[in-house]
Amino acid sequence: MATSRAQFGSKFGFIMAAAGSAVGLGNVWRFPYLTGENGGAAFVIVYIFCVVLVGAPMLINEIALGRLTGKNPVGAFTVLGANKFWVLLTGVLPLLVTFVVLSYYSIIAGWTVGYIFTSLLSIKLSFTEFIATPSYAIPLGGFVMLITTLIVLGGVAGGIEKATKIMMPMLFVLLILVIFRSVTLPGASKGIVYYLIPDFSKINGQVILKALTQAFFSLGVGWGMMITYGSYLPKSQNIVTSSLWVAAMDTSVALLAGLMVFPAVFAFNMSPSEGPTLVFSVLANIFQEMPFGNIAGALFFLLLFLAAITSTISMLEAPTAFFMDTKKWSRKKSAWLVAGVAFLFGIPSALSNGGLALFSNLEMNFLGTDKKGFMDIMDFLFGTLFMLIVVLATCLYTGWFMKISKLTEEIEIGTPGFMTGKIVGIPPFQIWIYLIRFVCPVIIVLVLLSVLGII
């Protein structure tokens, strides 16, 4: 069914690109502060179970959809015979989600660039003041978008694969370096205990639901990016092992990020439950108090930048591929157009943290959800709510409204034993179908109800 299409040059290249897509600020920024707010090691254990039971099956699902059809999300479901309703939910909406998230995500990624220099030069600047200054936020966001565009212009193998094969190993090296500095601080052992020794009494329904939301957010399912990357995967590659490698690398970065953050936080007697400011405010101040902290801080924010840029690449590639497929535009025209419009749409987000009252004071009250500021509203709507709707719709369509054997047969190609092997006496494909049809939809609905404040 797939047409002639650019492809990744190797399994390693695909894993680095797809893992780079999944690995982002959600791992290094969002995961540590959610862990700190939700009981430390207990949250970590729940998160790992969520990745295995829900995240990984959905990852396999989306990559298989991409390779089966050889299309972007809209094209994929159109080729599968979906009607306009399903194409809207599973094709158009994820591309819209990816585009909007790219617009404000690039602004947050720009913060990491600024903090590389403030850390290296030991410039003391409050986080609140920094993000409220348009002359910092807008140009830095534009810089991130420019770097992202230049990489995407290189194509699948020559740009995306080549860049991520360099950046992902660099990210792991930087993580290890900063972890070593963090765990060797006096008093760091308290943070290690908090992060690695679980208190199971901390686990409740809200902790589980937040862990599930983080698993979806972190792995990048529901955004159309994995379907797009899957469309570049050669038939000879093993979808299951590739997907599991991606999930494992994504989870490893999150776990290492926690090991990097919490020893430092406890060593300086700071609270682990500081929320979103934990990394940019609390940790930045901690680095300034360390011996050689300016170097450690610069390395830390450099790895944050690398994590962010590997995600913005896939966020730009997904809508770029749509215009290349449907409009037959060149990669150059498609990438520059999407990046330019996304940058302009990101300006209100850059101004929504104190830069301009019009965007900073926007409020949304929806089913008990109270959000303030343009960026927070966009993040709730597109980075959480609509993303979960896409995940649910994709799960329901592949599990119940299409011939799911098309996907199991596609997965079997390059994945010997998926149809005939045994796991605890059950063929792997049957386990996967059961998870996609029953377990994942139920869990996603519960997370949606929680996000909407209904439960």
N, C-alpha and C positions, 0 to 999 in steps of 0.2 A: 504493500500500500504506500510505502514511503517513496518519495521522489528523490532525484539527484540533489544532494544537499551537502554543504560543508560539514566536516566531521572532525572530532577530536583525533589527534594523532596517536594516542595511546590510552590505555586504561588508567595509568598514573596521571596523565594529563586531565582526563575527565574527572577523576576523583579529586584532584587538586582544585579544579575549576568549580565543581559542584560543592565541595567542602568549603571553598572560599565564598561561594554564594550563601551557604548556610551560616558560616562563621562570620560574625559581625559584632556590632556594639551590643547586640542582645546577649552575647556570650560574656564579654569582658566588662560591660557596664551594667546591663540589666540583670543578669543572673546573680552577680554578687549582692546587689542591693535587695533583690527579692529573697535571696537566701538569708540575709541579715534580718529582714523583716519577718521571716516565717520559720524561725527556729533552728537555723544553722544546718547541722548534719542531717536532721530529720527531713528537711525539705530536699536536700540533695538526694537522699535515697528514693523519695517519692518521685522526684524528677527523672531519675534513671529508669524507673519502672514505666513512667509515662512515655519516654522515648522508645522503649522496647515494644510496648503494647500498642501504641497509637502512632507515634511519630514515624518509626521505621516502616510499618506497613503502608502508610500514606505516601512516604517517599518512594517506595517501590512502585506504588500505583501511578504516581505522576510521571516518573521516569519512563515507565512502560508505555504510558499513553503517548508520550513524546516520541519514543522510538517507533512505536507501532504506526503512527500517522505521519511522522516526519514533518510536523507542522508546529506553528505557534499555537497557543491555547485556543484562539478563535477557530483557526483552521483545523485543529485536532478534533474538536467536537462537531464541527460541520462535516468533516470527512466521515465521522462515525454515525452520521445520520440524525444528530440531535436536532430537535425543533428550536424555534427562535427563543423560547423561554429558557431552555437549558443552555443554549449558546450564550445568552445574556449572562446567566449566573456563573457558568463555568469557563467562559471564554473572554467575554468583554469585561466583566467585573474584575477578574484578577489582573488584567492589564491596566485597568484604571487604578486599582489598589497599588500596583507596583509603581505606576507613574507618580501618584500622589505621595507615596512613602519616599520615593527617590527625591522628591522636591524638598521635603523637610529633613530627611536623613542626611542629605549632603550638607545641610547647615550644621547639624550636630557633628558630622565628621569634620567640618571646618573648625569646630571648637578644638578638636584634638590637635590639629595643625598649629593653632595658636598656642596651645599649652606646651607643645614641644619646645617652642622658643622661650616662653615665659619661664619654664622649668630650667632650661639650659642656661639662661641668663640670670636666673634667680630673681626675676621680676615679681614682686608681690602685687597681685591684682585679684580682687575678690571675684568669685565666679559670677555673682549677680551683676556686678558692674561689667564684666567681660561680655556676657551674652546680651546685655542691654545696649551695647554700643554698636550701632549699625555699621560704622566704618571698620569694625573687626568682623562682624558676623557675615555680612554680605560678600565682601571680597574673598574671604576664606572659603565660603560655600561655593563661590564661583571657581576657585582654584581646584577644589575637589571635583567639581563637575568637569572641568577642563581635563584633568588627569584621567578621569573615567572615560571621557569621550575619546581621547587619544588612544587608549588601550583598546576600546571597542572597535575603533576604526581599523585596527590591525587584523580583524577577523577572528574566526574561531580558533584556529591553530596558531596563527602568527601573532595574535594579540592577546586574547583571553587566556588560552592555554599557556603560552609562554610567560605571561606576567604572573599568573597564579602559581606556576611551578617554581617561581623564584620567591614570591611573597609569602606563600604558606609556610615553607620551611623556615624562612626568616622570622615569621610570627612565633613559631614554636621555640626557636633559639632565644628570642627576646623574652618570651615567657619564662623560660628556665633561668635566664640571667636575673630577672627581677624577682622571681621566687627565691632564688638563693640569697639575695640581699634582704628580702623580707623575713624569711624564716631564721636568719642569723641575728636579728635584732634582739636586744635584751627584752624579755617579757613576751616574746612572740609565741611561746609555747601555749599560752592561754588561748590565743586565736586558733592554733592548730587543733587543740582539744575541742573548741567550739565548732570547728568546721568538720572534724572527722569522727567525733564521738557523738552518736545520735541520742537525743532525748525523745523517745517515741511518744511521750505524753504531749509533745508539741503538735503532733499530726492531728488535723481535723479536716472537715469537709472543705473549708476555704483554702487551706494549705494545698490540698490535693488539686483543687480547681485552678489555683494559681500556678502550680507546677505543670499542669496540662496546658494552660495558656502559654507558658514559657516554652514548652516543648514545640508547640506549633510555630510560635514566633521565631524561635531559634533555628529550626530546621528549614524554614523557608517554604513550607508547603502552603498552598492556597494563594500563591502570588503569581503563578504562571511561569516562574523562573525555572523550576525543575522540569516542567513539560518542555520548555524551550531547549534547555540543555540536553534533555533526553532525546530530542529530535536530532541532535548532533552525535549521538552515541552509535558507533558501528554495531552491526548485527552480531559480530563475533564476541562482543563483550558480555560479561556476566552481569545482568541487571541486579540480581540479589546481592552478590558479594560487593559490587560497586556501591549499592545503596547503603549496605551495612557499614562499609568503610567510611562513607560520607557521614553517616549518623555517629559512628564511633569518633571520628575526628572532631566533629562539631561538639559532641559531648565532652571530649577530652579537653578542648580549649576552655569550655565553661568551667570544668572541674579545676583545671590549672589556674584559671583566673581567680577562683575563690581562694586557692592556696596562696596566691600572690597577695590578695587584698587583706584577708582577715588577720594573719599574723601581724601585719603592720598596724592595722587598726587597733588591735588589743595591746600591742607593744607601746602605743602612745595613749592608752586609756581612753580611746574614743568609742562611741557607741556604734555597734554594727548595724543598727536599725535606722540609719540616717536617710534612707530612701534614695531617690534619684541623684541627690547631691553627693552620695558616698564617694564616688570616683573623682568627679571634677572639683569638688570643694574640699572634702575631708582628706582624701588621699593626697591631693596636691599640696595641702598644708603640711601633711606628714612628711612628704619627701623633702620639703624645705628644712625640716628639723633634723634630717639624717646627715651623718657624715657622707660626703659625696652624693648627697641627695639630689643635686641638680642633674647629675648624670643619670641616676636611677630614674628620676622623674621624666627626663627627656626620653629615655628608652621605653618607659611605660606608655607614654602618650604616642610614641612612634608605633608601638605594637597596636595601640588602639586605632591609629590611622590605617595601618595595614589591614586590620580586621574590617574596618569600615569600607575601605576601597574595594576589597574583594567582593563585598556585597553590592556596592553601587554599580560595579561592572555588570552583574547579572540583572540588576534592576533596569539598567539602560538597555541591555541586550534584548530583553523580552519584548518591549514595545518596538524596538528597532527591527527585530525579526518580523513583527506583525506587518510593518509598512513594506519591508522587503518582499514578504510573501504575497500580500494582498494588493499592494499598489505597484509592485515591481520596481520600486525605487532602488537606487544604489544604496549600499551600506553607508557611504559618506553622507548623502542627503538625509537618510533616515535618522542616523545617529545625531547629527548636528541639530536637526529639527527637534527631536525629542528632548535632547539635552538643553537646548535653548529655551524651549517652552517650560521645561521642568525648573530651570533656574529662575525664570521670571515668576513662576507660580510659588517658588520657595521664598521669595522676598517677604511676603506677609509673615511667614514663619520666623524669618530672621528678625522681624520687627515686633514679634509677639511676646518677647520676654522683657519688656520695658522700653523697647526702642520707639514705639509709637502707640499711644493710648488706644487708637482705633482698633488695632489688632490685639493688644495686650489685654484689653478689658472685655473682649467678646466672651459671652457665657453661654453654656448649653446645659439645660436641665432636662434629662431624658430618662424616665423610668427610674428615678433615684440616682442617676449618674450626674455628677456636677463637675463640669470641666470649664476651665477658664483659660483664655488665650487661644489664638488661631492654631498654633502648633499642637497644643494639647487636644483640641477638638478634632483636628485632622488625624492625629495619632489614634484617638479613640475610634473614630468612624472607620478609617481605612486600615490602620495598623492593627486593629483588634476586631471590631464588630464585623465589617465586611469581609475581612480575611477569614474569619471563622465561618461566615455564611458560604464563602467559596469552598472551603474545606468540606463542609457538610454536603453541599450540592454535588461536588465532585465525587464524594464517597457514595452518595445515594445513586447518582447516575451510573457510575461504573459497577456498583454492586447490584442494582436492581433494574435499571432501565436500558442497559445495553447487554449484549451477549458477552458475559464476563469471560467466557472461554477464549475470546479473542486476545484478552490480556494475558491469561495463563499460558496460552500458546506462544505469545510474544516473549514472555519471561523465560519460557523453556528454552528458547533459542539462545545458545551461549550459556545456559544455566542447567547443565546436566543434572537430572535427578529431581528437578522441581516438581514434575508430574508423577514420577515413579518412586522417588526415594521415600524414606520414613523418618519421622521425628516422633519419638515415643509411640511408634506404631501407626502414625497418621502421615499421609503424604503432605509435604510442605504446602502445596497449592490449596489443599482443603483448609489448612490452618489459616492461610492468608485470606482466603475467601470469607471464612467465618469472621475474621477480624474486620475486614472491610464492610461486610454486610451488617453485622450486628454490634460488635464491640465499639468500633470507631464512631458510628453515628450516634449511639446512645451517649457516649462520653462527650462528643462534640456538642450535642444538645444541652447537656448539663452545664458545660462551660459557657455556652451562649446565654443560658438562663441566669447564670451567675454574673456574667458581664453586664447584663441588662438589669441586674439588681432584683430579679424575680425570686431567686433562691439565695 
